[in-house]
Amino acid sequence: MAYHHLSVLVHRQAEKYGDKVALKYRDYETGRWIPVTWNEFSQRVRQAANALVALGVKEEENIGVFSQNMPEWFYVDFGAFGNRAVTVPLYATSSAGQAKYIIDDAQIRYLFVGEQYQYDVAFSVFGFCSSLEQLVIFDRSVKKDPRDLSSIYFDEFMAKGEGLPYNDVVEERTSRASYDDLANILYTSGTTGEPKGVMLHHSCYLAQFQVHDERLSIVTDKDVSMNFLPLTHVFEKAWCYFCIHRGVQICVNLRPTDIQTTIKEIRPSLMCSVPRFWEKVYAGVQERIRSAMGLKRLLMLDALRVGRIYNLDYLRLGKKPPMAIQLKYQFYEKTIYALLKKIIGIENGVCFPTAGAAVPDEVNAFVHSVGINMVVGYGLTESTATVSCTLPVGYEIGSVGVVLPGLEVKIGENSEVLLRGKSITKGYYKKTEATQAAIDEEGWFHTGDAGYFKDGQLYLTERIKDLFKTSNGKYIAPQALETKLVIDRYIDQIAIIADQRKFVSALIVPEYELLEEYAKRKKIKYKNMDELLRHPRIIGLFRARIDTLQQQFAHYEQIKRFTLLREPFSMERGELTNTLKLRRAVVAANYKDIIDKMYDD
């Protein structure tokens, strides 16, 4: 397998694949998917690289991209690499304060923005960012502010590179490109404190390409990958770079909420996702089983039973299933499993990497039972995504798999997972103290995650910083409880409360629609959602379901009291990070009165 520097990767692949489709994106006016060939991809990257020179971009300069997933993102990214420039992504949902912090910290002069929201936010801070000189707008339909005299649209930007007037400059810069160059600065969304810019060098991506070629050899240039997670997220970014390296076709999903539609239009063989995607699939199937009657219900339950025996009891352990189970499995494979995969849109599935949070064991077992190759992994921004992932044979439900070749992992004090290797960041941008606190003198990066090894597989237990200590001196790992409870079909979001408190309590965001259906079925009368959430029968429903799910936890770890919330946790109120992780301190502050009430004797 040839390895090309990211500055030339697209061009080398164009020489190899020519008019084969490299990218696809959805035209929302016509509903059609527009293909971009490798030759066109290469040409647009060259044009973008020339246009960046025309703007005055220098080598090693930081360029900002503040957008949802769009093909233009790839043109800017690889155009920048051709100029030895650094790209700095901002989450499409970033607030004005978050955007200003990153622009100032990275001293960004040119910021590429996606749609109206990103433009409005960027323009609102434009005058307060001393480094910022110009916005370049991807979407032509964005309405510019009447006071805006400097912003240009992406087609105007690309026109500056038409005919490749500065190609000599680009070629000269590319010839100096090195694996020691900085490729990206990825700002962590920060569940505590201000964001830190994680520096990822080209060498980090090269190291990941090499080990993923070995670990995921099933990925080929015949595959189609759905780009669903934000390109700001290291998991999706590193995955897309890897897909380009493997010659995989990438289909860009613009709006995260559209995934259930777009996945059926594309029917991809590959897709990175977070556990929430599979939790929703699991909940949907459980709902179908509950509403099915007679023989249909029995067949669905038997299909899950047979799938579990076939895939988990035999294939997972490298053993051959009995003939009777094989025949039954083949029948369900052509009927129930096939229908399920078709309904989701993944009947062409090869593998589905999943990370970003813990995968509930029930969900993990279910997905494997029906023959979906979900690869569970663990990684961080600081490790250029993957640290470990499950193997097709020998994986354990509950583990995050086997550590990648060439990466060193050891368990330190307080069971902390420590990392060392070529894919690990060299540190945080302009933050010497934070870098020294995270990377010790022997070069070990301290992840803040607690875990252990068993039979060569890595297991995670909790985030060390997230550990709660009750006023009775007992330690509680909130994520373990939350992961267990969030699989319940009536629970959408949950926040465990316990720090410096007498006992464990919870704030719960219910699945409102299902709750209303339940009330209708049980003839529960209520005037509004507030009244429904306080109804004794609804409280009783949640109490019973919580008690069933938390049986395996020690008495002091179990939820004693809970409150059902009338609206979800949100990014706008600062309760969630851009990657939808809970900011526990903000939740505790925002819901202080409600929380205090749960502890009134």
C-alpha positions as CSV (number, residue, x, y, z in Angstrom):
1,M,0.0,0.0,0.0
2,A,1.5,3.4,-1.1
3,Y,1.4,6.2,1.5
4,H,1.1,9.8,0.2
5,H,1.3,13.0,2.2
6,L,-2.0,14.7,2.6
7,S,-0.7,17.6,0.5
8,V,-0.7,15.3,-2.6
9,L,-3.0,12.4,-1.6
10,V,-6.1,13.5,-3.7
11,H,-4.0,14.1,-6.8
12,R,-2.2,10.7,-6.5
13,Q,-5.7,9.1,-6.1
14,A,-7.0,11.0,-9.1
15,E,-4.1,9.6,-11.2
16,K,-5.2,6.1,-10.1
17,Y,-9.0,6.4,-10.2
18,G,-9.6,9.1,-12.8
19,D,-13.4,9.4,-13.6
20,K,-14.5,7.1,-10.8
21,V,-16.8,8.9,-8.3
22,A,-14.9,10.2,-5.2
23,L,-17.5,12.3,-3.5
24,K,-21.3,12.7,-3.6
25,Y,-23.4,15.4,-2.0
26,R,-27.2,16.0,-2.0
27,D,-28.7,18.9,-3.9
28,Y,-31.6,19.9,-1.7
29,E,-33.5,21.7,-4.4
30,T,-33.7,18.7,-6.7
31,G,-33.3,15.9,-4.1
32,R,-30.5,14.4,-6.3
33,W,-27.1,13.3,-5.3
34,I,-24.4,15.1,-7.3
35,P,-21.2,13.0,-8.0
36,V,-17.7,14.4,-8.0
37,T,-15.1,12.3,-9.8
38,W,-11.5,11.9,-8.5
39,N,-10.3,14.1,-11.4
40,E,-12.8,16.8,-10.5
41,F,-11.9,16.5,-6.8
42,S,-8.2,16.9,-7.7
43,Q,-8.9,19.9,-10.0
44,R,-11.0,21.6,-7.3
45,V,-8.3,21.0,-4.6
46,R,-5.7,22.6,-7.0
47,Q,-8.0,25.5,-7.7
48,A,-8.6,26.1,-4.0
49,A,-4.9,25.8,-3.3
50,N,-4.2,28.5,-5.9
51,A,-7.1,30.7,-4.6
52,L,-5.5,30.5,-1.1
53,V,-2.3,31.9,-2.5
54,A,-4.3,34.7,-4.2
55,L,-5.8,35.6,-0.8
56,G,-2.3,35.8,0.7
57,V,-2.2,32.7,2.8
58,K,1.2,31.8,4.0
59,E,2.9,28.5,4.8
60,E,2.0,27.2,8.3
61,E,-0.8,29.7,8.6
62,N,-4.0,28.7,10.4
63,I,-7.2,28.7,8.3
64,G,-10.6,28.3,9.9
65,V,-13.6,26.2,8.7
66,F,-16.9,26.9,10.4
67,S,-19.4,24.8,8.6
68,Q,-21.5,21.7,8.7
69,N,-20.4,18.8,6.4
70,M,-20.1,20.0,2.8
71,P,-17.9,18.9,-0.1
72,E,-16.3,22.4,-0.1
73,W,-14.8,21.5,3.3
74,F,-12.6,18.8,1.6
75,Y,-11.5,21.3,-1.2
76,V,-10.3,23.8,1.4
77,D,-8.7,21.2,3.7
78,F,-6.6,19.6,1.0
79,G,-6.0,22.9,-0.8
80,A,-4.5,24.2,2.5
81,F,-2.3,21.1,2.9
82,G,-0.9,21.8,-0.6
83,N,0.2,25.2,0.8
84,R,1.6,23.6,4.0
85,A,-1.2,25.6,5.8
86,V,-3.1,24.3,8.9
87,T,-6.9,23.9,9.0
88,V,-8.8,24.7,12.2
89,P,-12.4,23.3,12.3
90,L,-15.2,24.9,14.3
91,Y,-18.4,23.0,15.1
92,A,-21.3,24.1,13.0
93,T,-23.3,24.7,16.2
94,S,-20.6,26.9,17.9
95,S,-21.8,30.0,19.7
96,A,-20.4,33.4,19.1
97,G,-18.3,33.1,22.2
98,Q,-16.8,29.8,21.2
99,A,-16.1,31.0,17.7
100,K,-14.4,34.1,18.9
101,Y,-12.2,32.2,21.4
102,I,-10.9,29.8,18.6
103,I,-10.4,32.6,16.0
104,D,-8.4,34.7,18.6
105,D,-6.4,31.7,19.9
106,A,-5.4,30.4,16.5
107,Q,-5.1,34.0,15.1
108,I,-7.3,33.1,12.1
109,R,-7.3,35.6,9.2
110,Y,-9.5,33.7,6.8
111,L,-12.6,31.9,8.0
112,F,-14.7,29.7,5.7
113,V,-18.4,29.6,6.8
114,G,-21.1,27.2,5.7
115,E,-24.7,28.4,5.9
116,Q,-26.7,31.3,7.3
117,Y,-26.2,30.4,11.0
118,Q,-22.4,30.1,10.7
119,Y,-22.2,33.4,8.7
120,D,-24.4,35.3,11.2
121,V,-22.3,34.1,14.1
122,A,-19.0,34.8,12.4
123,F,-20.1,38.3,11.3
124,S,-21.4,39.1,14.8
125,V,-17.8,38.6,16.2
126,F,-15.9,39.9,13.1
127,G,-15.3,43.3,14.6
128,F,-14.1,41.9,17.9
129,C,-11.5,39.5,16.4
130,S,-8.3,41.5,15.7
131,S,-6.8,38.8,13.4
132,L,-9.9,38.2,11.2
133,E,-9.7,39.7,7.7
134,Q,-12.3,37.9,5.6
135,L,-15.1,35.4,5.6
136,V,-15.6,33.0,2.6
137,I,-19.2,31.7,2.4
138,F,-19.8,28.2,1.1
139,D,-23.6,28.5,0.5
140,R,-24.6,31.0,-2.2
141,S,-28.0,31.5,-0.7
142,V,-26.6,33.1,2.5
143,K,-27.8,36.7,2.8
144,K,-24.9,39.0,3.7
145,D,-25.3,41.7,6.3
146,P,-25.7,45.2,4.6
147,R,-22.6,46.4,6.6
148,D,-20.5,43.5,5.3
149,L,-18.1,44.9,2.6
150,S,-15.4,42.2,2.8
151,S,-17.0,38.7,2.7
152,I,-17.0,36.7,-0.6
153,Y,-18.8,33.6,-1.7
154,F,-17.0,30.4,-2.4
155,D,-17.4,30.6,-6.2
156,E,-15.8,34.0,-6.1
157,F,-13.0,32.6,-4.0
158,M,-12.5,29.7,-6.5
159,A,-12.5,32.1,-9.4
160,K,-9.2,33.5,-8.0
161,G,-7.7,30.1,-8.6
162,E,-9.1,29.5,-12.1
163,G,-6.5,28.5,-14.6
164,L,-4.1,27.8,-11.6
165,P,-2.3,31.2,-11.8
166,Y,-0.2,30.4,-8.7
167,N,0.5,26.8,-9.3
168,D,4.3,27.3,-9.2
169,V,4.0,28.7,-5.7
170,V,1.7,25.8,-4.6
171,E,4.1,23.2,-6.1
172,E,7.1,24.8,-4.4
173,R,5.3,24.7,-1.1
174,T,4.1,21.2,-1.6
175,S,7.7,20.1,-2.3
176,R,8.6,21.3,1.2
177,A,5.7,19.5,2.9
178,S,6.8,17.2,5.6
179,Y,5.2,14.7,8.0
180,D,6.6,17.0,10.8
181,D,4.2,19.8,9.6
182,L,1.1,20.6,11.6
183,A,-2.1,19.5,9.7
184,N,-4.9,20.5,12.1
185,I,-5.7,22.2,15.4
186,L,-8.8,20.5,16.8
187,Y,-10.3,22.4,19.7
188,T,-11.8,20.1,22.3
189,S,-15.3,21.2,23.2
190,G,-14.4,21.2,26.8
191,T,-16.7,19.6,29.4
192,T,-14.7,21.7,31.9
193,G,-12.8,24.9,31.4
194,E,-11.9,26.6,28.2
195,P,-11.3,24.7,24.9
196,K,-7.7,23.4,24.2
197,G,-6.4,23.2,20.7
198,V,-5.1,19.7,20.1
199,M,-2.2,19.8,17.6
200,L,-2.3,16.9,15.0
201,H,0.7,16.6,12.7
202,H,0.7,14.9,9.3
203,S,2.8,12.1,11.0
204,C,-0.3,11.4,13.3
205,Y,-2.5,10.7,10.3
206,L,0.3,8.6,8.5
207,A,0.6,6.4,11.7
208,Q,-3.2,5.9,11.7
209,F,-3.3,5.0,8.0
210,Q,-0.6,2.4,8.5
211,V,-2.3,0.6,11.4
212,H,-5.8,0.9,10.0
213,D,-4.6,-0.7,6.7
214,E,-3.7,-3.7,8.9
215,R,-6.7,-3.7,11.3
216,L,-9.4,-2.8,8.7
217,S,-8.2,-4.6,5.6
218,I,-11.9,-5.3,4.7
219,V,-12.2,-1.6,3.6
220,T,-11.7,-1.4,-0.1
221,D,-12.1,1.1,-3.0
222,K,-15.4,-0.6,-3.8
223,D,-16.9,0.8,-0.5
224,V,-19.2,3.7,0.0
225,S,-19.0,5.7,3.2
226,M,-21.7,7.9,4.6
227,N,-20.1,11.0,6.2
228,F,-22.6,11.6,9.0
229,L,-20.7,12.8,12.1
230,P,-19.3,16.4,11.9
231,L,-16.0,16.8,10.1
232,T,-14.9,18.8,13.1
233,H,-14.9,15.6,15.2
234,V,-11.6,13.8,15.0
235,F,-13.4,10.4,14.5
236,E,-15.1,11.5,11.3
237,K,-12.2,13.6,10.1
238,A,-9.6,10.9,10.5
239,W,-12.0,8.3,9.0
240,C,-12.7,10.5,5.9
241,Y,-8.9,11.0,5.4
242,F,-8.5,7.2,5.7
243,C,-11.3,6.6,3.2
244,I,-9.6,9.0,0.7
245,H,-6.4,7.0,1.3
246,R,-8.3,3.8,0.5
247,G,-10.1,5.1,-2.5
248,V,-13.5,4.8,-0.8
249,Q,-16.4,6.9,-2.1
250,I,-17.6,9.5,0.5
251,C,-21.2,10.7,0.5
252,V,-21.6,13.9,2.5
253,N,-24.6,14.2,4.8
254,L,-25.2,18.0,5.2
255,R,-27.8,17.9,8.0
256,P,-27.4,15.5,10.8
257,T,-31.2,15.3,11.3
258,D,-31.6,14.0,7.7
259,I,-29.5,10.8,8.3
260,Q,-32.5,8.5,8.4
261,T,-33.5,9.7,4.9
262,T,-30.0,10.0,3.3
263,I,-28.8,6.6,4.6
264,K,-31.7,5.0,2.7
265,E,-30.9,7.0,-0.5
266,I,-27.2,6.0,-0.4
267,R,-27.3,2.6,1.4
268,P,-23.6,2.8,2.4
269,S,-21.3,0.0,3.2
270,L,-19.4,2.0,5.8
271,M,-20.4,4.7,8.3
272,C,-18.9,6.1,11.5
273,S,-21.4,6.7,14.2
274,V,-21.9,7.3,17.9
275,P,-23.7,4.8,20.1
276,R,-26.9,7.0,20.1
277,F,-27.5,6.0,16.5
278,W,-27.6,2.3,17.4
279,E,-29.5,2.9,20.6
280,K,-32.3,4.4,18.4
281,V,-32.2,1.4,16.1
282,Y,-32.4,-1.0,19.1
283,A,-35.3,1.0,20.6
284,G,-37.1,0.9,17.3
285,V,-36.8,-2.8,16.9
286,Q,-37.9,-3.4,20.5
287,E,-41.0,-1.2,19.8
288,R,-41.8,-3.3,16.7
289,I,-41.5,-6.6,18.7
290,R,-43.8,-5.2,21.4
291,S,-46.4,-4.1,18.9
292,A,-46.3,-7.3,16.8
293,M,-48.8,-10.1,17.4
294,G,-48.9,-13.8,17.3
295,L,-46.6,-15.7,14.9
296,K,-44.9,-12.5,13.7
297,R,-43.8,-11.7,17.2
298,L,-42.6,-15.2,17.9
299,L,-40.5,-15.2,14.7
300,M,-38.9,-11.9,15.6
301,L,-38.0,-13.1,19.1
302,D,-36.7,-16.4,17.7
303,A,-34.6,-14.5,15.1
304,L,-32.9,-12.5,17.9
305,R,-32.3,-15.7,19.9
306,V,-30.9,-17.7,17.0
307,G,-28.7,-14.7,15.9
308,R,-27.3,-14.4,19.4
309,I,-26.4,-18.1,19.5
310,Y,-24.9,-18.1,15.9
311,N,-22.9,-14.8,16.2
312,L,-22.1,-14.5,19.9
313,D,-21.9,-18.1,21.2
314,Y,-20.1,-19.5,18.1
315,L,-18.7,-17.2,15.4
316,R,-17.4,-14.6,17.9
317,L,-15.4,-17.4,19.6
318,G,-14.2,-18.8,16.2
319,K,-16.4,-21.9,16.5
320,K,-18.7,-23.5,13.9
321,P,-22.4,-23.3,14.8
322,P,-24.5,-26.5,14.8
323,M,-26.2,-27.4,11.5
324,A,-29.7,-26.7,12.9
325,I,-28.6,-23.2,14.0
326,Q,-26.9,-22.5,10.7
327,L,-30.0,-23.4,8.7
328,K,-32.3,-21.3,11.0
329,Y,-29.8,-18.4,10.7
330,Q,-29.7,-18.6,6.9
331,F,-33.5,-18.5,6.9
332,Y,-33.6,-15.4,9.1
333,E,-30.7,-13.8,7.2
334,K,-32.9,-13.8,4.0
335,T,-36.0,-12.6,5.9
336,I,-36.0,-10.8,9.2
337,Y,-32.4,-9.6,9.3
338,A,-32.5,-8.6,5.7
339,L,-35.7,-6.6,6.2
340,L,-34.3,-4.9,9.3
341,K,-31.1,-3.9,7.5
342,K,-33.1,-2.7,4.5
343,I,-35.4,-0.6,6.8
344,I,-32.3,1.1,8.3
345,G,-30.6,1.4,4.9
346,I,-27.5,-0.7,5.7
347,E,-28.1,-3.9,3.8
348,N,-24.8,-3.3,2.0
349,G,-22.9,-3.0,5.3
350,V,-19.2,-4.0,5.5
351,C,-18.4,-2.4,8.9
352,F,-19.7,0.4,11.1
353,P,-17.1,1.9,13.4
354,T,-18.7,3.2,16.6
355,A,-17.1,5.3,19.4
356,G,-17.5,8.6,21.3
357,A,-19.2,7.1,24.3
358,A,-19.9,3.7,25.9
359,V,-22.1,1.3,23.9
360,P,-24.7,-0.3,26.2
361,D,-24.1,-4.0,26.3
362,E,-27.7,-4.9,25.3
363,V,-27.4,-2.7,22.2
364,N,-23.9,-4.1,21.3
365,A,-25.2,-7.7,21.6
366,F,-28.3,-7.0,19.6
367,V,-26.4,-5.3,16.7
368,H,-24.0,-8.3,16.4
369,S,-26.9,-10.8,16.8
370,V,-28.6,-9.6,13.6
371,G,-25.3,-9.8,11.7
372,I,-24.3,-6.1,11.6
373,N,-20.5,-5.7,11.8
374,M,-20.3,-2.9,14.4
375,V,-16.6,-2.2,15.3
376,V,-16.6,-0.8,18.8
377,G,-13.6,1.5,19.4
378,Y,-12.0,3.9,21.8
379,G,-10.1,7.1,21.0
380,L,-9.6,10.7,21.7
381,T,-8.9,13.9,19.8
382,E,-5.4,13.7,21.3
383,S,-4.8,10.2,19.9
384,T,-5.9,11.1,16.3
385,A,-9.0,9.0,17.0
386,T,-8.5,5.2,17.4
387,V,-6.6,3.8,20.3
388,S,-8.3,0.3,20.2
389,C,-11.1,-1.5,18.4
390,T,-12.8,-4.8,18.5
391,L,-11.7,-7.6,16.1
392,P,-14.2,-9.8,14.1
393,V,-13.3,-12.9,16.2
394,G,-12.7,-12.9,20.0
395,Y,-14.4,-9.5,20.8
396,E,-16.0,-9.2,24.2
397,I,-19.3,-7.4,24.7
398,G,-18.3,-4.5,27.0
399,S,-14.7,-4.1,25.9
400,V,-13.4,-1.4,23.5
401,G,-11.3,-4.1,21.8
402,V,-7.6,-4.6,21.2
403,V,-5.0,-1.8,21.1
404,L,-3.8,-0.9,17.7
405,P,-0.4,-2.2,16.6
406,G,2.5,0.2,17.3
407,L,0.6,2.1,20.1
408,E,1.7,1.7,23.7
409,V,-1.0,1.6,26.4
410,K,-0.5,1.1,30.1
411,I,-2.6,1.5,33.2
412,G,-1.3,4.1,35.6
413,E,-2.3,5.5,39.0
414,N,-6.0,5.5,39.8
415,S,-6.4,3.0,36.9
416,E,-5.8,5.8,34.4
417,V,-5.2,4.8,30.7
418,L,-1.9,6.2,29.5
419,L,-0.9,6.3,25.8
420,R,2.4,6.7,23.9
421,G,3.0,6.4,20.1
422,K,3.2,8.2,16.8
423,S,-0.5,9.0,16.5
424,I,-0.5,10.8,19.9
425,T,-0.6,14.6,19.9
426,K,2.6,16.5,20.6
427,G,0.6,18.9,22.8
428,Y,-2.0,21.7,23.0
429,Y,-1.6,24.8,20.9
430,K,0.1,27.7,22.8
431,K,-0.7,25.9,26.1
432,T,2.6,24.8,27.6
433,E,1.2,24.2,31.1
434,A,-1.7,22.1,29.9
435,T,0.7,20.1,27.7
436,Q,3.0,19.4,30.6
437,A,0.0,18.4,32.8
438,A,-1.2,15.9,30.1
439,I,2.1,14.5,28.8
440,D,4.6,13.3,31.4
441,E,8.4,13.3,31.2
442,E,8.4,9.7,29.8
443,G,6.1,10.8,27.0
444,W,3.0,9.1,28.3
445,F,-0.3,11.0,27.5
446,H,-2.7,10.9,30.4
447,T,-6.2,10.3,29.1
448,G,-8.3,11.0,32.2
449,D,-10.1,7.7,31.4
450,A,-10.0,4.8,33.9
451,G,-9.8,1.3,32.6
452,Y,-8.2,-2.1,32.8
453,F,-7.0,-5.0,30.6
454,K,-8.4,-8.5,30.6
455,D,-7.3,-11.2,28.2
456,G,-5.7,-8.6,26.0
457,Q,-8.8,-6.5,25.7
458,L,-9.2,-2.9,27.0
459,Y,-12.2,-2.1,29.2
460,L,-13.1,1.5,30.3
461,T,-14.7,2.1,33.6
462,E,-15.2,5.9,34.0
463,R,-13.9,9.4,33.4
464,I,-11.7,10.1,36.4
465,K,-12.8,13.7,36.5
466,D,-16.4,12.7,36.3
467,L,-16.3,10.5,39.4
468,F,-18.7,11.7,42.1
469,K,-18.1,11.4,45.8
470,T,-21.2,11.3,47.9
471,S,-21.3,13.1,51.3
472,N,-21.0,9.5,52.8
473,G,-17.6,9.1,51.1
474,K,-18.8,6.6,48.4
475,Y,-17.5,7.0,44.8
476,I,-20.1,6.9,42.0
477,A,-19.3,6.6,38.3
478,P,-22.2,8.5,36.7
479,Q,-21.5,7.3,33.1
480,A,-22.0,3.6,34.0
481,L,-25.5,4.3,35.3
482,E,-26.4,6.7,32.5
483,T,-25.3,4.1,29.8
484,K,-27.4,1.4,31.5
485,L,-30.5,3.6,31.7
486,V,-30.4,5.4,28.4
487,I,-31.4,2.2,26.5
488,D,-34.9,2.4,28.1
489,R,-37.3,3.4,25.4
490,Y,-38.9,6.1,27.7
491,I,-35.6,7.8,28.4
492,D,-34.0,10.2,25.9
493,Q,-31.4,11.9,28.1
494,I,-30.3,11.4,31.7
495,A,-27.9,13.2,34.1
496,I,-26.9,11.5,37.3
497,I,-26.5,13.8,40.3
498,A,-24.4,12.6,43.3
499,D,-21.4,14.9,44.0
500,Q,-21.3,15.9,47.7
501,R,-24.9,14.7,48.1
502,K,-26.4,12.1,50.5
503,F,-27.6,9.8,47.7
504,V,-27.8,9.4,44.0
505,S,-30.6,11.3,42.1
506,A,-31.2,11.9,38.4
507,L,-32.6,14.5,36.0
508,I,-34.4,12.6,33.2
509,V,-35.5,13.9,29.8
510,P,-38.3,11.5,28.7
511,E,-39.2,10.5,25.2
512,Y,-42.3,12.8,25.1
513,E,-44.1,11.2,22.2
514,L,-43.9,7.7,23.7
515,L,-45.1,9.1,27.0
516,E,-48.1,10.7,25.4
517,E,-48.9,7.4,23.6
518,Y,-48.6,5.5,27.0
519,A,-50.9,8.0,28.6
520,K,-53.5,7.6,25.8
521,R,-53.3,3.8,26.1
522,K,-53.7,3.9,29.9
523,K,-56.4,6.6,29.7
524,I,-54.4,9.0,31.9
525,K,-56.0,12.4,31.8
526,Y,-53.8,15.5,31.8
527,K,-54.0,19.2,30.7
528,N,-50.4,19.7,29.6
529,M,-47.0,18.1,29.6
530,D,-46.1,19.5,33.1
531,E,-49.1,17.8,34.6
532,L,-48.4,14.5,32.7
533,L,-44.7,14.5,34.0
534,R,-46.0,14.9,37.6
535,H,-48.7,12.3,37.3
536,P,-48.3,9.5,40.0
537,R,-48.8,6.7,37.3
538,I,-46.0,8.2,35.1
539,I,-43.7,8.6,38.1
540,G,-44.5,5.0,39.0
541,L,-43.8,3.9,35.4
542,F,-40.3,5.4,35.6
543,R,-39.6,4.2,39.1
544,A,-40.3,0.6,38.1
545,R,-38.2,0.8,34.9
546,I,-35.3,2.5,36.7
547,D,-35.3,-0.1,39.5
548,T,-35.3,-3.0,37.0
549,L,-32.3,-1.5,35.0
550,Q,-30.2,-0.6,38.1
551,Q,-30.4,-4.0,39.9
552,Q,-26.8,-4.8,39.2
553,F,-25.5,-1.7,40.9
554,A,-24.6,-1.5,44.6
555,H,-27.3,-0.1,46.8
556,Y,-25.4,3.2,47.3
557,E,-25.0,3.6,43.5
558,Q,-28.7,3.4,42.8
559,I,-31.0,6.3,42.0
560,K,-33.2,7.1,45.0
561,R,-35.0,10.1,43.5
562,F,-35.5,11.6,40.0
563,T,-37.2,14.5,38.3
564,L,-38.7,14.3,34.8
565,L,-37.8,17.5,32.8
566,R,-40.2,19.2,30.4
567,E,-37.4,20.1,27.9
568,P,-34.2,18.4,26.7
569,F,-30.7,19.5,27.7
570,S,-29.3,21.9,25.1
571,M,-26.2,23.3,23.6
572,E,-27.7,26.8,23.6
573,R,-27.9,26.8,27.4
574,G,-24.4,25.3,27.6
575,E,-25.6,22.0,29.1
576,L,-24.1,19.9,26.2
577,T,-20.8,20.2,24.4
578,N,-20.7,20.2,20.5
579,T,-20.3,16.5,20.7
580,L,-23.4,16.2,22.9
581,K,-21.5,15.3,26.1
582,L,-23.0,16.6,29.3
583,R,-21.4,19.6,30.9
584,R,-22.1,18.4,34.4
585,A,-21.2,21.7,36.2
586,V,-23.5,23.7,33.9
587,V,-26.4,21.2,34.4
588,A,-25.8,21.4,38.2
589,A,-26.0,25.2,38.1
590,N,-28.9,25.4,35.6
591,Y,-31.1,23.0,37.6
592,K,-29.9,23.9,41.1
593,D,-33.4,24.5,42.4
594,I,-34.8,21.3,41.0
595,I,-31.8,19.3,42.3
596,D,-32.0,20.9,45.8
597,K,-35.7,20.0,46.0
598,M,-34.9,16.3,45.5
599,Y,-32.7,16.4,48.6
600,D,-35.3,18.1,50.8
601,D,-36.2,15.7,53.6
